[in-house]
Amino acid sequence: MLLLVIGLLVAGRSWLADHPEHNPWAPLSLDHPTGWATERKLLALRSDVPACRAVLERSAVSFTALEPAGEGECRRDDRTRLGDYPLNPDTPATTCPVAVAMELWKRNSLDPVAKEIFGSKVARVEHMGAYSCRRMYGRDDGPWSEHATANALDIGGFVLEDGTRISVLADWPGEGDKQRFLREVRDGACTVFATVLSPDYNAAHANHFHFDMYDRWTSVCR
């Protein structure tokens, strides 16, 4: 029995070594496929900026670490800007966990889904901003928005390499390939971001996807 247990432990250790995406002790690499341990590793990055940026370095992702900015509830100690990400009209600084999740989303969802449905990769991701020093929904009181620390990003549309444009506002309620694309990339975002809000959530999100890295246990994927 002891030999059997030892054999199982050795086999399990060997299997985890071959499948680091399922190994909670293996360092996160964006080159690994999404696995059982990916979510836990992503959430751990929220409280460890150096470890988060090490993930980007280990995964050969170009980025710039910017100086802290802002004050009070809108102070941004973690300002990380992706280097080669096809954001338009610019590449805003976000928290490092958002940057990591954006890169994973592109690798595991955006490009594969675009290739499958349209035979073309995504050339531009049209965003509506990351940082805004405000409370949720712009109210005078209540919880602060994740945008107040750039821990969120709003996406309004996509342009493929073949010129096809896909708009959350125009194409979410439609039919066909564009609607399918939007729903599949929304679902893909739910595997890497803590919070994903789409037009299915409420009217305030009729024209964009909201992604943030707040807290999966109290957030939604809708």
C-alpha positions as CSV (number, residue, x, y, z in Angstrom):
1,M,0.0,0.0,0.0
2,L,2.9,2.4,0.9
3,L,4.6,1.7,-2.4
4,L,1.3,2.3,-4.2
5,V,0.9,5.7,-2.5
6,I,4.5,6.6,-3.3
7,G,3.9,5.6,-6.9
8,L,0.8,7.8,-7.1
9,L,2.6,10.8,-5.6
10,V,5.5,10.4,-8.0
11,A,3.1,10.0,-11.0
12,G,1.1,13.0,-9.8
13,R,4.2,15.2,-9.5
14,S,5.4,14.2,-12.9
15,W,2.0,15.0,-14.4
16,L,1.9,18.4,-12.8
17,A,5.4,19.1,-14.1
18,D,4.1,18.3,-17.6
19,H,1.0,20.4,-17.1
20,P,2.0,23.6,-15.3
21,E,-1.3,25.3,-16.1
22,H,-2.9,22.9,-13.5
23,N,0.0,23.2,-11.0
24,P,-0.8,25.9,-8.3
25,W,2.9,26.0,-7.4
26,A,4.3,26.5,-10.9
27,P,4.9,30.2,-11.8
28,L,2.2,31.6,-14.1
29,S,3.3,31.9,-17.8
30,L,1.0,33.3,-20.5
31,D,2.5,30.8,-22.8
32,H,0.7,28.0,-20.9
33,P,-2.9,27.1,-21.7
34,T,-5.6,28.0,-19.2
35,G,-5.9,25.4,-16.5
36,W,-7.3,24.6,-13.1
37,A,-4.7,26.8,-11.4
38,T,-4.8,29.8,-13.7
39,E,-7.6,31.6,-12.0
40,R,-5.9,31.3,-8.6
41,K,-2.6,32.6,-10.0
42,L,-4.3,35.5,-11.7
43,L,-6.1,36.6,-8.5
44,A,-2.8,36.4,-6.5
45,L,-1.3,39.0,-8.8
46,R,-3.6,41.7,-7.6
47,S,-1.6,42.1,-4.4
48,D,1.9,41.5,-5.8
49,V,2.8,44.0,-8.5
50,P,6.5,42.8,-8.9
51,A,5.3,39.2,-9.3
52,C,2.7,40.4,-11.9
53,R,5.3,42.2,-14.0
54,A,7.6,39.2,-13.7
55,V,4.8,37.2,-15.4
56,L,4.8,39.7,-18.3
57,E,8.6,39.4,-18.5
58,R,8.6,35.7,-18.3
59,S,6.0,35.5,-21.1
60,A,8.0,37.9,-23.3
61,V,5.3,40.5,-23.3
62,S,6.4,44.1,-24.0
63,F,5.3,46.6,-21.4
64,T,6.4,49.8,-19.6
65,A,6.2,50.3,-15.8
66,L,5.1,53.9,-15.2
67,E,5.5,56.0,-12.1
68,P,2.7,56.2,-9.6
69,A,0.2,59.0,-10.1
70,G,-2.9,60.6,-8.5
71,E,-4.0,61.0,-4.9
72,G,-6.6,59.6,-2.4
73,E,-9.0,57.1,-3.8
74,C,-7.7,57.7,-7.3
75,R,-4.1,57.1,-6.6
76,R,-2.5,54.6,-9.0
77,D,0.5,52.9,-7.6
78,D,0.5,50.3,-10.3
79,R,0.6,51.8,-13.8
80,T,1.5,49.3,-16.4
81,R,1.3,50.0,-20.2
82,L,1.3,47.1,-22.7
83,G,3.7,47.6,-25.6
84,D,2.4,45.8,-28.6
85,Y,-1.2,45.4,-27.8
86,P,-3.5,46.6,-30.7
87,L,-5.6,49.0,-28.5
88,N,-7.0,52.0,-30.3
89,P,-6.9,55.0,-30.2
90,D,-3.9,54.5,-27.8
91,T,-2.7,52.1,-25.2
92,P,-3.8,53.3,-21.7
93,A,-2.0,52.5,-18.5
94,T,-3.8,50.0,-16.4
95,T,-3.0,47.9,-13.4
96,C,-0.7,45.0,-14.1
97,P,-3.3,42.3,-13.5
98,V,-5.6,44.0,-16.1
99,A,-2.6,44.0,-18.6
100,V,-2.0,40.3,-17.9
101,A,-5.7,39.4,-18.4
102,M,-5.8,41.5,-21.6
103,E,-2.9,39.5,-23.0
104,L,-4.4,36.2,-22.0
105,W,-7.7,37.2,-23.5
106,K,-6.1,38.1,-26.8
107,R,-4.1,34.9,-27.0
108,N,-6.8,32.5,-25.8
109,S,-10.0,34.1,-27.1
110,L,-9.8,37.2,-29.4
111,D,-7.5,35.9,-32.1
112,P,-8.6,32.2,-32.1
113,V,-12.3,33.2,-32.2
114,A,-11.7,35.8,-35.0
115,K,-9.7,33.2,-37.0
116,E,-12.4,30.5,-36.5
117,I,-15.3,32.7,-37.5
118,F,-13.8,35.2,-40.0
119,G,-10.5,33.7,-41.0
120,S,-8.8,36.9,-39.9
121,K,-7.0,38.1,-36.7
122,V,-7.9,41.2,-34.7
123,A,-6.1,44.3,-35.8
124,R,-7.5,46.8,-33.4
125,V,-9.4,46.7,-30.1
126,E,-11.3,49.9,-29.7
127,H,-11.4,51.0,-26.1
128,M,-13.4,53.7,-24.3
129,G,-10.9,54.3,-21.5
130,A,-9.3,52.7,-18.4
131,Y,-8.8,55.6,-15.9
132,S,-11.5,57.8,-14.6
133,C,-11.4,59.3,-11.1
134,R,-15.1,58.7,-10.3
135,R,-17.5,56.6,-8.3
136,M,-19.6,53.9,-9.9
137,Y,-21.9,55.2,-12.7
138,G,-20.6,58.7,-12.0
139,R,-22.7,59.1,-8.8
140,D,-21.9,61.6,-6.1
141,D,-21.6,58.9,-3.4
142,G,-21.3,55.1,-3.2
143,P,-18.5,52.7,-4.1
144,W,-15.6,53.9,-6.1
145,S,-15.3,52.6,-9.7
146,E,-12.5,50.3,-10.6
147,H,-11.7,52.9,-13.2
148,A,-10.6,55.2,-10.4
149,T,-7.4,53.2,-10.2
150,A,-7.3,52.1,-13.8
151,N,-8.1,48.5,-12.6
152,A,-10.7,48.3,-15.4
153,L,-11.0,48.8,-19.2
154,D,-14.0,49.4,-21.4
155,I,-14.1,47.9,-24.9
156,G,-16.5,49.2,-27.6
157,G,-15.5,47.4,-30.7
158,F,-13.0,45.5,-32.8
159,V,-11.5,45.8,-36.3
160,L,-10.1,42.7,-38.0
161,E,-7.1,42.5,-40.3
162,D,-9.4,42.1,-43.3
163,G,-11.2,45.4,-42.4
164,T,-14.3,44.0,-40.8
165,R,-15.5,46.2,-37.9
166,I,-17.5,44.7,-35.1
167,S,-19.4,47.1,-32.7
168,V,-20.8,46.1,-29.3
169,L,-23.6,48.6,-29.7
170,A,-24.6,47.7,-33.2
171,D,-23.8,44.0,-33.4
172,W,-24.7,42.6,-30.0
173,P,-28.4,42.6,-30.6
174,G,-28.0,41.4,-34.2
175,E,-27.7,38.0,-35.7
176,G,-24.9,36.1,-37.5
177,D,-21.2,35.9,-37.2
178,K,-20.6,39.3,-35.6
179,Q,-23.1,38.6,-32.8
180,R,-21.5,35.1,-32.3
181,F,-18.0,36.7,-32.2
182,L,-19.1,39.2,-29.5
183,R,-20.7,36.5,-27.3
184,E,-17.7,34.1,-27.6
185,V,-15.1,36.7,-26.8
186,R,-17.3,37.9,-23.9
187,D,-17.4,34.4,-22.6
188,G,-13.7,34.0,-23.1
189,A,-13.1,37.2,-21.1
190,C,-14.9,35.6,-18.2
191,T,-12.2,33.0,-17.8
192,V,-9.5,35.6,-17.1
193,F,-11.1,38.8,-15.8
194,A,-12.7,39.0,-12.3
195,T,-15.6,41.0,-13.6
196,V,-17.1,41.1,-17.1
197,L,-20.1,43.2,-17.9
198,S,-21.8,43.3,-21.3
199,P,-25.1,44.5,-22.8
200,D,-26.7,41.5,-21.0
201,Y,-25.9,43.2,-17.7
202,N,-27.8,46.5,-18.0
203,A,-28.5,49.4,-20.3
204,A,-25.4,51.3,-19.1
205,H,-23.3,48.7,-20.8
206,A,-25.2,48.6,-24.1
207,N,-22.3,50.0,-26.1
208,H,-19.3,48.3,-24.4
209,F,-17.8,45.5,-22.4
210,H,-16.5,46.4,-19.0
211,F,-13.5,44.3,-17.7
212,D,-11.9,44.6,-14.3
213,M,-9.8,42.6,-11.8
214,Y,-11.7,43.4,-8.6
215,D,-12.8,40.3,-6.9
216,R,-14.2,37.2,-8.6
217,W,-16.1,36.1,-5.4
218,T,-18.2,39.3,-5.4
219,S,-18.3,40.1,-9.1
220,V,-20.3,38.9,-12.1
221,C,-19.8,37.5,-15.5
222,R,-22.7,38.6,-17.6
